[in-house]
Amino acid sequence: MFLSRIELDPRTARAPYQWHKALWELFPGRPDAGRDFLFRIETATPGRPAIVLLQSATAPQPAAERAGVLATRAFEPAFTGGQMLRFRLLANPVRTVRDADGRLRAAREAAGQAIVKPCRVPLLKDEQQLAWLARKLAGAADVLAATATPCEPLHFRKPGEPPGKLVPCLFDGVLRVADAALLTTLLAAGIGPAKAFGCGLLSLARA
């Protein structure tokens, strides 16, 4: 894997829906490839480029129309059971609310009934957010200490759809590795939803 510091141009930095698209430009020539990178906005000042931490399976090209690479290094995670690590994670803790009677979508479709799409509701209380984090890391790591800091809501609009909003929070703390292989898988895949909006990148360092 690779870790890179990226600079997004100021106009793109103002538009969350464009972040992922601009970063994808750093991986050209792969029209059929799935997204294999995660990112987090590290600094964002109005009128100035945003600084982004990018984790990717392949090295990004040095520059694209809306993004440029400031630095890149290769890394191979090597964890051991019981190891203590500091972590940082910008995430979008949510719970999924389905139709009131709890029937599966497929069953309702088969019966020709109207579909009520599941929706995601943000978790806003500290205890809810920390419990969500523990569930997401369950089996891979034990959270020993953590704080959840609210972040500014992200407002976005997809073409042809009503406006949307995310309510992310920033987790910082210490964890203990329970299953090194599973933690490595989580690190590569990211944690939780809204990865296209800069959520899900788990940063780890020795405690």
JOBEL-V557232 format. One record per residue. N is the residue number from 1. OMEGA is omega in radians with two decimals (* if undefined). D_FIRST is the distance of its C-alpha to the first C-alpha in whole Angstrom. Layout:
BEGIN
n->[N N]
omega->[OMEGA OMEGA]
d_first->[D_FIRST D_FIRST]
END
This chain:
BEGIN
n->[1 2 3 4 5 6 7 8 9 10 11 12 13 14 15 16 17 18 19 20 21 22 23 24 25 26 27 28 29 30 31 32 33 34 35 36 37 38 39 40 41 42 43 44 45 46 47 48 49 50 51 52 53 54 55 56 57 58 59 60 61 62 63 64 65 66 67 68 69 70 71 72 73 74 75 76 77 78 79 80 81 82 83 84 85 86 87 88 89 90 91 92 93 94 95 96 97 98 99 100 101 102 103 104 105 106 107 108 109 110 111 112 113 114 115 116 117 118 119 120 121 122 123 124 125 126 127 128 129 130 131 132 133 134 135 136 137 138 139 140 141 142 143 144 145 146 147 148 149 150 151 152 153 154 155 156 157 158 159 160 161 162 163 164 165 166 167 168 169 170 171 172 173 174 175 176 177 178 179 180 181 182 183 184 185 186 187 188 189 190 191 192 193 194 195 196 197 198 199 200 201 202 203 204 205 206 207]
omega->[-3.12 3.00 -3.09 2.95 -3.02 3.04 3.07 -3.12 -3.01 -3.11 3.11 -3.12 -3.14 -2.99 -3.10 -3.11 -3.13 -3.06 -3.08 -3.12 -3.14 3.12 3.11 3.12 3.11 3.14 -3.04 3.05 -3.12 -3.03 -3.09 -3.08 3.03 3.13 3.10 3.08 3.06 -3.13 3.07 3.05 -3.10 3.08 3.12 3.13 -3.12 3.11 -3.13 3.09 3.05 3.08 -3.01 2.96 -3.05 3.03 -3.05 3.11 3.10 -3.12 3.08 3.02 -2.99 -3.06 3.04 -3.05 -3.04 -3.09 3.09 -3.11 3.08 3.13 3.10 3.01 3.07 3.05 3.08 -3.13 3.13 -3.11 3.06 3.12 -3.14 -3.12 3.11 -3.09 2.94 -3.13 2.99 -3.11 2.94 -3.02 3.12 -3.09 -3.11 2.91 -3.11 3.11 -3.14 -3.13 -2.92 -3.08 3.01 -3.13 -3.12 3.13 -3.09 -3.14 -3.14 3.10 -3.12 -3.13 3.13 -3.12 3.11 -3.10 2.98 -3.05 3.04 3.08 -3.13 -3.12 -3.11 3.02 -2.96 -3.13 -3.12 -3.07 3.08 -3.12 -3.13 3.07 3.08 3.13 -3.14 3.12 -3.10 -3.12 -3.05 -3.14 -3.14 -3.10 3.05 3.12 -3.12 3.10 -3.12 2.97 3.10 -3.10 3.13 3.09 3.09 3.08 3.07 3.11 -3.12 3.09 3.04 3.13 3.09 -3.13 3.10 3.13 3.11 3.13 3.01 3.10 -3.09 3.00 -3.10 3.08 2.99 3.12 -3.12 3.08 3.06 -3.10 3.07 -3.13 -3.04 -3.11 -3.14 3.11 3.09 3.10 3.11 3.13 -3.12 -3.05 -3.06 -3.01 3.05 -3.11 3.06 3.13 3.11 3.13 3.02 3.11 2.98 -3.13 3.13 3.09 -3.08 3.09 3.14 -3.14 *]
d_first->[0 4 7 10 14 16 19 21 25 27 29 25 25 28 27 25 25 24 21 18 20 20 16 16 18 15 14 17 19 17 20 20 16 16 14 10 9 11 13 16 19 19 23 25 29 31 32 29 25 23 20 16 13 10 7 6 5 6 8 11 14 16 19 20 24 23 20 18 16 17 14 10 9 6 6 6 8 12 15 18 21 23 21 21 19 19 18 18 18 20 21 24 26 28 30 31 35 37 40 43 44 41 41 38 37 38 41 42 41 43 46 46 46 44 41 40 36 34 33 31 32 31 31 33 34 32 33 32 28 28 29 27 24 25 25 22 21 23 23 19 21 24 24 27 27 26 28 27 28 29 28 30 30 28 30 29 31 30 32 35 35 36 34 32 31 28 29 25 25 23 23 23 23 23 22 22 20 22 19 16 15 16 14 11 12 13 10 8 12 13 17 20 21 21 17 19 20 18 18 16 13 13 13 14 16 18 22]
END
